[in-house]
């Protein structure tokens, strides 16, 4: 049997860990690249450009880009780099404000967190719109053959994701029928 104390403390600890993890990921995602494609190719380019549903760097790895295309794409990302760094700093500050309020003594209501949440929402919307603009600019660099390759890669990734989701669903249903003591 789970105590009332555990039901209150465990979710609070998990929430704090989640906020800290998100803040860490956001702050570590703002790093730059060492060369035209960076030390790790497209990895780490401004949050992965995953507003498309699939990380754009992963798709671009299969496109067989020319050196000229790599340089053009690098320039697209570099043009956004300073703004993205500021946005990550603003997101970090908003998350820290939420964490500070959440971990403070006394009561906390949703209205106490409204301002930093609104800031986060605004910045995330702005970043998503910028990611879409950048993705379109990058798409315009690609040839029809490269676009077809990216499309095939996305289809494969979507299939793998669907398989994983099905496996998780199977795991969830079998654990529900597991006898408990």
C-alpha positions as CSV (number, residue, x, y, z in Angstrom):
1,X,0.0,0.0,0.0
2,X,1.3,3.4,-0.9
3,X,1.2,6.0,1.9
4,X,-0.5,9.4,1.5
5,X,3.0,11.0,2.0
6,X,4.5,9.0,-0.8
7,X,1.6,10.0,-3.2
8,X,2.4,13.6,-2.5
9,X,6.2,13.6,-2.4
10,X,6.9,11.3,-5.3
11,X,5.0,13.5,-7.9
12,X,6.6,16.6,-6.5
13,X,10.1,15.1,-6.7
14,X,9.4,13.9,-10.2
15,X,8.2,17.3,-11.3
16,X,11.4,18.9,-9.9
17,X,13.6,16.4,-11.7
18,X,11.6,17.0,-14.9
19,X,12.0,20.8,-14.7
20,X,15.7,20.4,-14.0
21,X,16.1,18.0,-16.9
22,X,14.3,20.2,-19.3
23,X,16.3,23.2,-18.2
24,X,19.5,21.2,-18.7
25,X,18.5,20.0,-22.2
26,X,17.5,23.5,-23.2
27,X,20.7,25.0,-22.0
28,X,22.9,22.3,-23.6
29,X,21.0,22.5,-26.9
30,X,22.2,26.0,-27.6
31,X,25.8,25.0,-28.3
32,X,27.3,25.8,-31.7
33,X,29.1,23.8,-34.3
34,X,32.8,23.6,-35.1
35,X,32.7,23.6,-38.9
36,X,30.3,23.9,-41.8
37,X,28.5,20.8,-40.6
38,X,29.8,20.8,-37.1
39,X,31.7,18.1,-35.3
40,X,28.7,15.7,-35.3
41,X,27.2,16.6,-38.7
42,X,23.8,18.3,-38.2
43,X,23.4,17.0,-34.6
44,X,22.5,19.7,-32.1
45,X,21.5,22.3,-34.6
46,X,19.2,24.5,-32.7
47,X,17.1,21.9,-31.0
48,X,17.1,19.5,-34.0
49,X,14.4,21.4,-36.0
50,X,11.9,18.9,-34.8
51,X,8.9,21.2,-35.5
52,X,8.5,19.0,-38.5
53,X,7.8,15.9,-36.4
54,X,11.1,14.3,-37.2
55,X,14.5,15.9,-36.5
56,X,15.6,17.6,-39.7
57,X,19.3,16.8,-39.0
58,X,18.5,13.1,-39.1
59,X,16.7,13.5,-42.4
60,X,19.5,15.6,-43.9
61,X,22.0,12.9,-43.1
62,X,20.4,10.7,-45.8
63,X,20.2,13.4,-48.5
64,X,23.8,13.1,-49.8
65,X,24.4,16.8,-49.6
66,X,27.1,18.5,-51.6
67,X,29.7,20.6,-49.9
68,X,28.0,23.7,-51.4
69,X,24.6,22.6,-49.9
70,X,26.2,21.9,-46.6
71,X,27.6,25.5,-46.6
72,X,24.2,27.0,-47.5
73,X,22.5,25.1,-44.8
74,X,25.2,26.0,-42.3
75,X,24.6,29.7,-43.2
76,X,20.8,29.3,-42.6
77,X,21.5,28.0,-39.1
78,X,24.2,30.5,-38.4
79,X,21.9,33.4,-39.3
80,X,19.5,32.2,-36.6
81,X,22.1,31.3,-34.0
82,X,22.2,34.6,-32.0
83,X,18.5,34.8,-31.7
84,X,18.2,31.2,-30.7
85,X,20.8,31.6,-28.0
86,X,18.7,34.5,-26.5
87,X,15.5,32.5,-26.8
88,X,17.1,29.5,-24.9
89,X,18.3,31.9,-22.2
90,X,14.7,33.4,-21.9
91,X,13.3,29.9,-21.7
92,X,15.8,28.9,-19.1
93,X,14.9,32.0,-17.0
94,X,11.2,31.2,-17.3
95,X,11.7,27.6,-16.3
96,X,13.9,28.7,-13.3
97,X,11.1,31.1,-12.2
98,X,8.6,28.1,-12.3
99,X,11.0,25.9,-10.4
100,X,11.7,28.5,-7.8
101,X,8.0,29.1,-7.2
102,X,7.3,25.4,-7.3
103,X,9.9,24.5,-4.7
104,X,9.2,27.5,-2.4
105,X,7.3,27.1,0.8
106,X,3.7,28.0,0.9
107,X,0.9,27.4,-1.5
108,X,1.3,27.7,-5.2
109,X,-1.6,28.3,-7.6
110,X,-1.6,28.1,-11.4
111,X,-2.0,31.9,-11.5
112,X,1.4,32.2,-9.7
113,X,3.0,30.6,-12.7
114,X,1.0,32.4,-15.4
115,X,3.7,34.9,-16.3
116,X,6.6,32.5,-16.8
117,X,4.3,30.0,-18.6
118,X,3.1,32.7,-20.9
119,X,6.7,33.7,-21.6
120,X,7.6,30.1,-22.4
121,X,4.6,29.7,-24.7
122,X,5.4,32.8,-26.6
123,X,9.1,31.9,-27.0
124,X,8.2,28.3,-28.0
125,X,5.7,29.6,-30.6
126,X,8.3,32.0,-32.0
127,X,10.9,29.3,-32.1
128,X,8.6,26.9,-33.9
129,X,7.8,29.5,-36.5
130,X,11.5,30.2,-37.0
131,X,12.1,26.5,-37.3
132,X,9.5,26.3,-40.1
133,X,11.0,29.2,-41.9
134,X,14.5,27.7,-41.7
135,X,13.1,24.3,-42.8
136,X,11.5,25.9,-45.9
137,X,14.8,27.7,-46.6
138,X,16.7,24.4,-46.3
139,X,14.1,22.6,-48.5
140,X,14.7,25.2,-51.2
141,X,18.4,24.1,-51.2
142,X,17.6,20.5,-51.9
143,X,17.2,18.8,-55.2
144,X,14.1,16.7,-56.1
145,X,16.1,13.5,-55.7
146,X,17.3,14.6,-52.3
147,X,13.7,15.5,-51.3
148,X,12.6,12.0,-52.4
149,X,15.3,10.4,-50.3
150,X,14.3,12.5,-47.3
151,X,10.7,11.5,-47.8
152,X,11.6,7.8,-47.9
153,X,13.7,8.3,-44.7
154,X,10.7,10.0,-43.0
155,X,8.4,7.2,-44.0
156,X,10.8,4.6,-42.5
157,X,11.1,6.6,-39.3
158,X,7.3,6.9,-39.1
159,X,7.0,3.2,-39.5
160,X,9.6,2.5,-36.8
161,X,7.8,5.0,-34.5
162,X,4.5,3.2,-35.1
163,X,6.1,-0.1,-34.3
164,X,7.6,1.3,-31.1
165,X,4.2,2.7,-30.0
166,X,2.6,-0.6,-30.6
167,X,5.2,-2.4,-28.5
168,X,4.7,0.1,-25.7
169,X,1.0,-0.4,-25.9
170,X,1.4,-4.2,-25.7
171,X,3.7,-3.7,-22.7
172,X,1.2,-1.5,-21.0
173,X,-1.7,-4.0,-21.4
174,X,0.3,-7.0,-20.2
175,X,1.4,-5.1,-17.1
176,X,-2.2,-4.4,-16.2
177,X,-2.9,-8.1,-16.0
178,X,0.1,-8.9,-13.9
179,X,-0.9,-10.1,-10.5
180,X,-0.1,-7.8,-7.6
181,X,0.7,-8.8,-4.0
